[in-house]
Amino acid sequence: MKWGVVCLPLMLVVGGCASVSEINETLPTMSVISGKKPHEYAQCLADKLANSRGALQMQPHKDGVRVIVPGKFSTGAAAVFDIDDRSGGSSIKLHERMSNVPIRPRDVQNAANACISG
């Protein structure tokens, strides 16, 4: 019974759908600069998240690319990367659907950090 009380609210949070515009309204969970160009950084994300998230959606956005990461346990978007071109690399902002849930999957954040350099 105790597990049901704990798991049900968590399943409701995880199972919800969010649109890209709703996710972009949240505060960024990461805002960094990389020496990689936008498409190079986006390709790194796609490679790192291929096993845990499947195919990412990549769309032209301003002077760069927007990467939409699908949910791990639900349909819809889980995270949005806005990767803009800047001299010598790119600026990256990550918005996550469950940014205020401390036990959310960390694969997106780990991939984002791993792709900054190297």
Residue pairs with C-beta under 8 A, 6 or more apart in sequence:
10 103
13 98
13 101
14 73
14 74
14 98
15 73
15 74
16 74
16 97
17 71
17 74
17 75
17 76
18 76
18 77
18 97
19 76
19 77
20 66
20 68
20 77
20 80
22 97
23 77
23 79
23 80
23 95
23 96
23 97
24 80
24 82
24 95
26 95
26 96
26 97
26 99
27 95
27 99
28 93
28 94
28 95
29 94
29 95
29 96
29 99
29 109
30 92
30 93
30 94
30 109
30 112
30 113
31 91
31 92
31 93
31 94
32 91
32 92
32 116
33 86
33 89
33 90
33 91
33 92
34 41
34 89
34 90
34 91
34 92
34 115
34 116
34 117
35 88
35 89
35 117
36 44
36 89
36 90
36 115
36 116
36 117
37 85
37 89
37 90
38 63
38 64
38 65
38 83
38 84
38 85
38 90
39 65
41 83
41 90
41 92
41 115
41 116
42 56
42 58
42 65
42 67
42 81
42 83
44 111
44 114
44 115
45 56
45 67
45 69
45 81
45 111
45 112
45 115
46 55
46 56
46 58
46 67
48 110
48 111
48 114
48 115
49 56
49 69
49 107
49 108
49 111
52 72
52 105
52 107
53 69
53 70
53 72
53 78
53 107
53 108
54 70
55 70
56 67
56 68
56 69
56 70
57 67
57 68
57 70
58 65
58 66
58 67
58 68
59 65
59 66
59 68
60 66
61 82
61 83
61 84
62 82
62 84
63 84
63 85
64 82
64 83
64 84
64 85
64 90
65 83
66 80
66 81
66 82
66 83
67 80
67 81
67 83
68 77
68 79
68 80
69 77
69 78
69 79
69 80
69 81
69 108
70 76
70 77
70 78
71 77
71 78
71 97
72 78
72 105
72 107
76 97
77 97
78 96
78 97
78 98
78 108
79 94
79 95
79 96
79 97
79 108
80 94
80 95
81 92
81 93
81 94
81 95
81 112
82 92
82 93
82 95
83 90
83 91
83 92
84 90
84 91
84 92
92 112
92 116
94 108
94 109
94 112
96 104
96 108
96 109
98 104
